[in-house]
């Protein structure tokens, strides 16, 4: 997209080799192999004068997981600003807001408990002792989107509330 809109030089980085090789094939198939370079490193390992000739003036990234701050996003953005980007660069995405919502759900709570194991015909395969079944484990982190859970399986305690806003063009975080 950047090349099609006039970028002279595009640098991509991809540390996961199979994805980087796939990117190179797509770039070549689209006729952009002379304009787009793929560096097989994490952005935090890229050096100006070694991997790139000069600092970038635009950063387009897909660095987020569903929790927004995972995958080392803030540290990666900070490193990019300190080492790879010009001072008045454009960053896409520019900002994001993180929300929190409290719900209760016996259905989801059951994910933290061990249960007897049955086969597809409801024949008991493993009968766990009650002491094991009643043991409450630490809540596990589940990558879950509420639009994938039937509304009958949870009760909303509070509606979504913003808790922080991040500006990736300058690496600021505001807390509400």
C-alpha positions as semicolon CSV with decimal commas, in nm:
position;residue;x (nm);y (nm);z (nm)
1;X;0,000;0,000;0,000
2;X;0,282;0,241;0,084
3;X;0,462;0,172;-0,246
4;X;0,139;0,214;-0,442
5;X;0,093;0,556;-0,280
6;X;0,441;0,685;-0,363
7;X;0,679;0,561;-0,093
8;X;1,035;0,554;-0,223
9;X;1,150;0,288;0,018
10;X;0,964;0,043;0,241
11;X;1,125;-0,170;0,510
12;X;0,935;-0,452;0,675
13;X;1,057;-0,663;0,962
14;X;0,941;-1,011;1,057
15;X;1,122;-1,225;1,312
16;X;0,912;-1,537;1,243
17;X;1,096;-1,679;0,942
18;X;0,801;-1,861;0,772
19;X;0,597;-1,539;0,780
20;X;0,891;-1,336;0,649
21;X;0,942;-1,579;0,361
22;X;0,571;-1,562;0,281
23;X;0,591;-1,180;0,281
24;X;0,882;-1,191;0,035
25;X;0,679;-1,414;-0,200
26;X;0,379;-1,179;-0,185
27;X;0,602;-0,875;-0,240
28;X;0,770;-1,042;-0,539
29;X;0,438;-1,158;-0,687
30;X;0,310;-0,800;-0,671
31;X;0,623;-0,669;-0,845
32;X;0,759;-0,473;-0,548
33;X;1,075;-0,670;-0,462
34;X;1,292;-0,373;-0,566
35;X;1,103;-0,133;-0,338
36;X;1,026;-0,338;-0,027
37;X;1,296;-0,497;0,187
38;X;1,207;-0,760;0,451
39;X;1,447;-0,774;0,745
40;X;1,430;-1,111;0,925
41;X;1,458;-0,961;1,276
42;X;1,251;-0,813;1,552
43;X;1,232;-0,437;1,516
44;X;1,414;-0,402;1,848
45;X;1,718;-0,570;1,688
46;X;1,731;-0,344;1,380
47;X;2,015;-0,092;1,362
48;X;2,033;0,224;1,151
49;X;2,342;0,209;0,931
50;X;2,342;-0,171;0,944
51;X;1,993;-0,294;0,855
52;X;1,840;0,037;0,744
53;X;2,018;0,329;0,578
54;X;1,818;0,599;0,758
55;X;1,538;0,650;1,010
56;X;1,181;0,606;0,893
57;X;0,925;0,885;0,874
58;X;0,619;0,656;0,882
59;X;0,555;0,347;1,094
60;X;0,268;0,113;1,014
61;X;0,244;-0,176;1,255
62;X;0,033;-0,471;1,361
63;X;0,184;-0,523;1,700
64;X;-0,118;-0,588;1,917
65;X;-0,288;-0,883;2,071
66;X;-0,644;-0,871;2,203
67;X;-0,527;-0,715;2,530
68;X;-0,361;-0,421;2,347
69;X;-0,055;-0,408;2,573
70;X;0,071;-0,762;2,516
71;X;0,347;-0,867;2,279
72;X;0,573;-0,600;2,432
73;X;0,394;-0,322;2,242
74;X;0,497;-0,028;2,461
75;X;0,864;-0,128;2,475
76;X;0,868;-0,192;2,102
77;X;0,713;0,147;2,026
78;X;0,956;0,318;2,264
79;X;1,252;0,147;2,098
80;X;1,123;0,246;1,753
81;X;1,087;0,611;1,858
82;X;1,431;0,616;2,021
83;X;1,619;0,433;1,746
84;X;1,432;0,386;1,418
85;X;1,196;0,680;1,364
86;X;1,239;1,047;1,280
87;X;1,119;1,291;1,546
88;X;0,798;1,405;1,372
89;X;0,704;1,070;1,222
90;X;0,357;0,938;1,147
91;X;0,255;0,628;1,342
92;X;-0,035;0,406;1,238
93;X;-0,222;0,321;1,451
94;X;-0,188;0,659;1,620
95;X;-0,366;0,585;1,947
96;X;-0,583;0,334;2,129
97;X;-0,810;0,322;2,432
98;X;-0,818;0,024;2,667
99;X;-1,147;-0,066;2,834
100;X;-1,236;-0,285;3,128
101;X;-1,567;-0,456;3,202
102;X;-1,662;-0,661;3,506
103;X;-1,883;-0,965;3,449
104;X;-1,972;-1,275;3,644
105;X;-2,001;-1,615;3,483
106;X;-2,027;-1,957;3,645
107;X;-1,970;-2,098;3,295
108;X;-1,633;-1,922;3,256
109;X;-1,544;-1,983;3,622
110;X;-1,569;-2,358;3,552
111;X;-1,267;-2,329;3,322
112;X;-1,056;-2,308;3,638
113;X;-1,176;-2,640;3,779
114;X;-1,096;-3,000;3,699
115;X;-1,392;-3,222;3,615
116;X;-1,463;-3,588;3,554
117;X;-1,390;-3,700;3,199
118;X;-1,658;-3,863;2,985
119;X;-1,653;-4,000;2,632
120;X;-1,900;-3,897;2,362
121;X;-2,159;-4,149;2,489
122;X;-2,138;-4,007;2,844
123;X;-1,943;-4,306;2,975
124;X;-1,723;-4,204;3,269
125;X;-1,358;-4,242;3,173
126;X;-1,193;-4,067;3,468
127;X;-1,356;-4,011;3,806
128;X;-1,169;-3,743;3,998
129;X;-1,168;-3,734;4,380
130;X;-1,394;-3,465;4,528
131;X;-1,090;-3,298;4,686
132;X;-0,949;-3,242;4,337
133;X;-1,283;-3,128;4,190
134;X;-1,336;-2,874;4,469
135;X;-0,987;-2,727;4,450
136;X;-1,007;-2,371;4,319
137;X;-0,717;-2,288;4,095
138;X;-0,582;-1,947;4,009
139;X;-0,789;-1,782;3,742
140;X;-0,645;-1,858;3,403
141;X;-0,603;-1,597;3,133
142;X;-0,819;-1,679;2,834
143;X;-0,807;-1,494;2,506
144;X;-1,181;-1,446;2,474
145;X;-1,397;-1,201;2,288
146;X;-1,736;-1,147;2,449
147;X;-1,906;-1,142;2,112
148;X;-1,811;-1,514;2,096
149;X;-1,989;-1,598;2,424
150;X;-2,365;-1,633;2,435
151;X;-2,510;-1,354;2,654
152;X;-2,690;-1,618;2,861
153;X;-2,351;-1,738;2,994
154;X;-2,252;-1,417;3,176
155;X;-2,403;-1,130;3,372
156;X;-2,274;-0,777;3,322
157;X;-2,177;-0,610;3,649
158;X;-2,056;-0,283;3,494
159;X;-2,063;-0,159;3,137
160;X;-1,728;-0,113;2,958
161;X;-1,524;0,173;3,107
162;X;-1,212;0,331;2,955
163;X;-0,909;0,285;3,180
164;X;-0,622;0,420;2,968
165;X;-0,548;0,587;2,639
166;X;-0,217;0,542;2,461
167;X;-0,065;0,769;2,197
168;X;0,178;0,561;1,991
169;X;0,311;0,863;1,804
170;X;0,473;0,984;2,125
171;X;0,445;0,687;2,365
172;X;0,221;0,846;2,623
173;X;-0,032;0,665;2,838
174;X;-0,315;0,852;3,002
175;X;-0,506;0,686;3,285
176;X;-0,870;0,772;3,346
